[in-house]
Amino acid sequence: MKLNFVKNAKRNVVAGGINQGLRLLFPFLNRTLFLRLMGPEYLGLNGLFTSILGVLMLAELGFGAAVVCSMYKPIADDDQEMVCAFLRFYRTVYRWVGTVIFVIGLCLLPFLRQLVRGDLPPDVNLYVLYMLHLINTSASYFLFAYRGSILSAYHRNDVLTNISTMTMFLQYVTVFLVLILTRNYYLYVIVTVGFTVVQNLLIMRESSRLFPNVSPRGDLPQEKRKRVISDVKAIFLHKVGTVISYSIDNVVLSAFLGLVAVASYGNYYYVYTTVAGLPAIVYSTMTGGFGNKIHTESREKNFELFMRVERLVGIINIWCAAMMLALYQPFIAIWTKHDPNLMQHFLTPVLLVLYFHVNQSRQVLLTFKAAAALWHEDRWKPVVGGVVKLATSLSFICFLPEEYKIDGVILSSIIGYVFVQIPWESHVVFTAFFNRTQAKAFWRHQAFFLLIAFLLCVSTWGVATAIRMDRIPGLIVKGITATVFSCGLLSILFYKEIPTILKMLLKRD
């Protein structure tokens, strides 16, 4: 079965755009309410729990990604019975995963207090709150999260996204009312658990409605199980590196600097993740489409599609980076009311913008690599990169002056990506799937876009900084000016390319 890449991509991008709009608004309001009504310590505590449970989710090992990638071939061959067998295998695995996460989570209870430097917020039972977060994390594995693999494998991420959008809207409205009316953090977390259950039930219903003939049944052949297990071993190492890269920062900051530092870093990192969600709308919704194309098209056509998406996402990334640098500090200053405990110096947003561009420049490559199931070839890459990141992060925390310790954590991530992960993963893709000639075209593209990003970021920041206005009116004027300037300059630089790329992406097959 050849899936309609363009039609599905359009649906996924539209659904992703709406979802990202809400993810831009609601988490911002949530963090703002936490800061105003609960205080930065509660916000830091929330970030710490999220990071700890992110480490626990390593128990998933990567079965989800391995099973979805394994489904691409039987879907392309229209082998529905094999798809059902994969789903049954996935359900069994996830129930074991949920059990392991819950048990390991319980084993961490005696060590929780050692991960928080200084005093806890008043009237907080660290262990009760942690148990509620643990239940929320493990609940999906015991329910119907595995059914989402069907929607992903058939390139219907729009359905998952729409479910996420609806439940997110209702959840945030509810928790906002809880915070405003009760200021009760326990009730806040209980509501979150309830909506996790609701979201899983909706995934179950929609996957059954759209694909009524796909259900968990049949036995997966032994050779298929071995292939999944082989992929899982490699994906697990990727997940270890990801956890070290993303989840360990808050744990390190909490242990060495305290919860307020976690809250401050979390505010800056929230802006980064929100902006990073814009290009993610494009590439994250295309994994299933890439996976189907790999099994139904030639490698030359796959590289052509890869570069179309790469260049489109590259243009979006450049614009996002320029807007971030221009508005980062003014936005944080207004948001935190110039609180010295939550504000960082200008080097912090500069490093985050650099981190943004470095990390985003590899995302389309990673999306294609995942679709091609190239897990085993660079299985040690994320571990080596994660160890480099952790070692440099701890070194910076220990030896840099107090005001630069958070910057050291960000810089350690950049070092890990530039010197380990990006060279390694690109080598794998351009030897295991594409060729050296195509690699040269890719790196020329990367070098050109890096130069354009630097020029646009500096010039847009200069234009915005020249506006001597502050507070919300100043932010609005700077935002409009930066948008007009950056979009105008990009239109001049890519006056032929932007319409062509969009037309090629959106045309009918």
Secondary structure, DSSP 8 states (H G I E B T S, - for coil): ----HHHHHHHHHHHHHHHHHHHHHHHHHHHHHIIIII-HHHHHHHHHHHHHHHHHGGGGTTHHHHHHHHHHHHHHTT-HHHHHHHHHHHHHHHHHHHHHHHHHHHHTGGGGGGGS-S---TT--HHHHHHHHHHHHHHHHHTTGGGHHHHHHTT-HHHHHHHHHHHHHHHHHHHHHHHHHT--HHHHHHHHHHHHHHHHHHHHHHHHHH-TT--S-S---HHHHHHHHHHHHHHHHHHHHHHHHHTHHHHHHHHHT-HHHHHHHHHHHHHHHHHHHHHHHHHTT-HHHHHHHHHHS-HHHHHHHHHHHHHHHHHHHHHHHHHHHHHHHHHHHHHTTT-TTT---THHHHHHHHHHHHHHTTHHHHHHHHHTT--GGGTTHHHHHHHHHHHHHHHHHHHS-GGGHHHHHHHHHHHHIIIIIHHHHHHHHHHHTS-HHHHHHHHHHHHHHHHHHHHHHHHHHHHHHT----HHHHHHHHHHHHHHHHHHHHHHHTTTHHHHHHHHHHS--
